[in-house]
Amino acid sequence: MLLFVVAAKGIAQHEINNYRYLILPEKFAFLKQKDQFHLNSLAKLHFEKLGFTVFYDTQTLPDSLVDSNCTKLFADVISTGNFITTKLQISLKDCKNKLVAVSKEGKSKEKDFELSYNQAFREAFTSFRELGYQYQSQQVEKELPSTTKTLANTENLLYAQPIPNGYQLIDSSPKVVYKLLATSNASCFIAFHGEQQGVLVQKNQQWYFECYENGILNSQLVAVKF
């Protein structure tokens, strides 16, 4: 049975759909090490497949998320089992620490810890797959800065997905349009666009891809939501 808990009688699907971004711990409280048994990586992969843009809580967040804290959910995995049975539940809370949703309890009696935790997590996560999450951009954009709203309304808006050492920018297909490598300056990335290499730089709260072509510096506005 699908179980979702909120302060009222239950949770409407649109409440989850209000959020595009999700913050995930790099280490769950019941484990001793970061990404022990690859459980954090598994959680990140599953939420990204569901459609969320996921950041670990140790990552540097884009300005749009820092300035608009309530546009993201905070995920956690809770252990409720014992030495015989592994039991896990997945919870989602908003910026006010209000419980938005909690999954059913996933269980496993496998003796191998990694296999047991993975099985229990996958069973618990079926709650979110059954819910049919689909991000509704117009609801979240009300809380974003005005410049971000303008970009979100453009047809060529790209979405940033975290990759090792940076981001990839994808369109609605989804197709990777740019690959970005982080620098010491949060407002500037080394950027790859097809065979072109340049920089993606922020100016006046907007992003520009700049590169040299035939000795001439070209600057192109890029509509991107981090």
C-alpha positions as CSV (number, residue, x, y, z in Angstrom):
1,M,0.0,0.0,0.0
2,L,1.3,3.4,-0.9
3,L,1.8,5.5,2.2
4,F,2.4,9.3,2.2
5,V,2.2,11.4,5.3
6,V,1.6,15.1,5.8
7,A,0.0,17.2,8.5
8,A,-3.4,16.8,7.0
9,K,-5.1,13.7,5.7
10,G,-2.7,12.9,2.9
11,I,-0.6,14.3,0.1
12,A,-1.8,15.5,-3.3
13,Q,0.4,14.6,-6.2
14,H,0.8,18.3,-7.1
15,E,2.7,19.0,-3.8
16,I,5.6,16.8,-5.0
17,N,5.3,18.3,-8.5
18,N,6.0,21.8,-7.1
19,Y,9.7,20.9,-6.6
20,R,12.4,20.4,-9.2
21,Y,15.4,20.2,-6.9
22,L,16.3,17.8,-4.2
23,I,19.1,17.9,-1.6
24,L,20.5,14.5,-0.5
25,P,22.9,13.8,2.4
26,E,26.3,12.5,1.4
27,K,26.1,10.3,4.4
28,F,22.9,8.9,6.0
29,A,22.8,9.2,9.8
30,F,22.6,5.4,10.4
31,L,25.7,4.7,8.4
32,K,29.3,5.2,9.4
33,Q,30.8,6.4,6.1
34,K,30.0,8.6,3.2
35,D,28.1,6.6,0.5
36,Q,28.5,3.4,2.5
37,F,27.2,0.4,0.6
38,H,26.7,2.9,-2.3
39,L,23.3,3.8,-0.8
40,N,23.7,7.5,-1.3
41,S,24.7,7.0,-4.9
42,L,21.7,4.7,-5.4
43,A,19.3,7.2,-3.9
44,K,20.8,10.0,-6.1
45,L,20.4,7.8,-9.3
46,H,16.8,6.9,-8.5
47,F,15.7,10.4,-7.8
48,E,17.4,11.7,-11.0
49,K,15.7,9.0,-13.0
50,L,12.4,10.1,-11.4
51,G,13.0,13.6,-12.8
52,F,14.6,15.6,-9.9
53,T,17.8,17.6,-10.2
54,V,19.7,16.3,-7.2
55,F,22.5,17.9,-5.2
56,Y,24.4,16.4,-2.3
57,D,24.3,18.5,0.9
58,T,28.1,19.0,0.6
59,Q,28.0,20.6,-2.9
60,T,28.1,24.3,-3.6
61,L,24.6,25.2,-4.7
62,P,23.7,27.6,-7.5
63,D,22.7,31.1,-6.5
64,S,19.1,30.5,-7.6
65,L,18.7,27.7,-5.0
66,V,20.5,29.6,-2.2
67,D,18.3,32.6,-2.7
68,S,15.1,30.6,-3.1
69,N,15.4,28.0,-0.4
70,C,11.9,26.8,-0.6
71,T,12.2,25.6,-4.2
72,K,13.8,22.4,-3.1
73,L,13.1,19.3,-1.1
74,F,15.4,17.6,1.4
75,A,15.6,13.8,1.2
76,D,16.7,11.3,3.9
77,V,16.7,7.6,4.3
78,I,15.8,6.2,7.8
79,S,16.7,2.8,9.1
80,T,13.9,1.1,11.1
81,G,15.2,-2.5,11.1
82,N,17.1,-4.8,13.4
83,F,19.9,-7.4,13.1
84,I,17.5,-9.8,11.4
85,T,15.7,-7.6,8.9
86,T,16.8,-4.5,7.1
87,K,14.0,-1.9,7.0
88,L,14.3,1.5,5.3
89,Q,12.0,4.4,4.7
90,I,12.6,7.5,2.5
91,S,11.4,10.9,3.7
92,L,11.0,14.2,1.9
93,K,10.9,17.5,3.9
94,D,10.5,21.1,2.8
95,C,12.5,24.2,3.8
96,K,10.5,24.5,7.0
97,N,11.3,21.0,8.0
98,K,7.8,20.0,7.3
99,L,7.3,16.3,6.3
100,V,6.0,16.3,2.8
101,A,6.2,12.6,2.0
102,V,7.4,9.3,3.4
103,S,7.6,6.1,1.5
104,K,6.4,2.7,2.5
105,E,8.8,0.5,4.4
106,G,11.2,-1.4,2.2
107,K,12.5,-4.7,3.7
108,S,15.2,-7.3,3.1
109,K,16.6,-10.3,5.0
110,E,19.7,-10.7,2.9
111,K,22.8,-11.3,5.0
112,D,25.1,-9.2,2.8
113,F,24.7,-5.6,4.0
114,E,25.1,-3.9,0.6
115,L,22.6,-6.3,-1.1
116,S,20.2,-6.0,1.9
117,Y,20.3,-2.1,2.0
118,N,20.0,-1.9,-1.8
119,Q,16.9,-4.3,-1.9
120,A,15.2,-2.4,1.0
121,F,15.8,0.9,-0.7
122,R,14.5,-0.2,-4.1
123,E,11.3,-1.5,-2.5
124,A,10.8,1.7,-0.5
125,F,11.4,3.8,-3.6
126,T,8.5,2.2,-5.5
127,S,6.2,4.6,-3.5
128,F,7.6,7.5,-5.4
129,R,7.5,5.7,-8.8
130,E,3.9,4.9,-8.2
131,L,3.1,8.5,-7.4
132,G,4.0,9.6,-11.0
133,Y,6.1,12.6,-10.2
134,Q,6.1,15.3,-12.9
135,Y,7.6,18.7,-12.3
136,Q,5.3,21.6,-12.9
137,S,7.6,24.5,-13.7
138,Q,5.1,27.4,-13.4
139,Q,4.5,26.6,-9.7
140,V,8.2,26.7,-8.7
141,E,9.0,29.7,-10.8
142,K,6.9,31.9,-8.6
143,E,9.6,31.6,-6.0
144,L,12.6,32.2,-8.2
145,P,14.3,35.6,-8.8
146,S,12.8,37.7,-11.7
147,T,15.7,37.1,-14.0
148,T,15.3,33.3,-13.6
149,K,11.6,33.6,-14.3
150,T,12.4,35.3,-17.6
151,L,14.9,32.6,-18.6
152,A,12.4,29.9,-17.6
153,N,9.9,31.2,-20.1
154,T,12.3,31.0,-23.1
155,E,11.9,28.1,-25.6
156,N,15.6,27.3,-25.5
157,L,15.9,27.0,-21.7
158,L,18.6,24.5,-20.6
159,Y,18.7,22.7,-17.3
160,A,21.9,22.0,-15.3
161,Q,22.6,18.5,-14.1
162,P,25.5,17.9,-11.8
163,I,28.4,15.8,-13.1
164,P,31.9,15.2,-11.6
165,N,33.7,18.5,-11.5
166,G,30.8,20.5,-12.9
167,Y,27.5,20.3,-14.8
168,Q,26.0,19.3,-18.1
169,L,23.3,21.5,-19.6
170,I,20.5,19.6,-21.3
171,D,17.5,20.7,-23.3
172,S,14.0,19.3,-23.2
173,S,14.7,16.3,-25.5
174,P,16.8,15.7,-23.3
175,K,20.1,16.3,-25.2
176,V,23.4,17.4,-23.7
177,V,24.2,20.9,-25.2
178,Y,27.0,22.1,-23.0
179,K,29.5,20.4,-20.6
180,L,30.8,22.7,-17.9
181,L,33.9,22.3,-15.7
182,A,34.0,24.2,-12.4
183,T,36.7,26.9,-11.8
184,S,37.7,28.7,-8.6
185,N,35.1,31.4,-9.6
186,A,31.5,30.3,-9.1
187,S,30.4,32.7,-11.9
188,C,32.7,31.2,-14.5
189,F,32.9,27.6,-16.0
190,I,35.2,26.1,-18.7
191,A,32.6,25.2,-21.3
192,F,32.4,22.7,-24.2
193,H,29.8,23.2,-26.9
194,G,30.2,20.6,-29.6
195,E,33.7,21.1,-30.9
196,Q,33.9,24.6,-29.4
197,Q,35.7,25.3,-26.2
198,G,35.2,28.5,-24.3
199,V,33.8,29.8,-21.0
200,L,30.3,30.2,-19.6
201,V,30.3,33.4,-17.6
202,Q,27.7,35.2,-15.6
203,K,27.1,38.9,-16.2
204,N,24.2,40.9,-14.7
205,Q,22.6,37.7,-13.5
206,Q,22.6,36.1,-17.0
207,W,24.9,33.5,-18.5
208,Y,27.0,33.9,-21.7
209,F,29.0,31.4,-23.7
210,E,32.1,33.1,-24.9
211,C,34.7,31.6,-27.3
212,Y,37.1,32.8,-30.1
213,E,36.2,32.1,-33.7
214,N,38.7,33.1,-36.3
215,G,40.4,35.4,-33.8
216,I,37.1,37.1,-32.9
217,L,35.6,36.8,-29.5
218,N,31.9,35.8,-29.7
219,S,29.5,36.0,-26.8
220,Q,26.1,34.2,-26.9
221,L,23.4,34.4,-24.3
222,V,22.5,31.0,-22.8
223,A,19.2,30.5,-20.9
224,V,20.1,28.1,-18.2
225,K,18.5,27.1,-14.9
226,F,20.9,25.7,-12.3
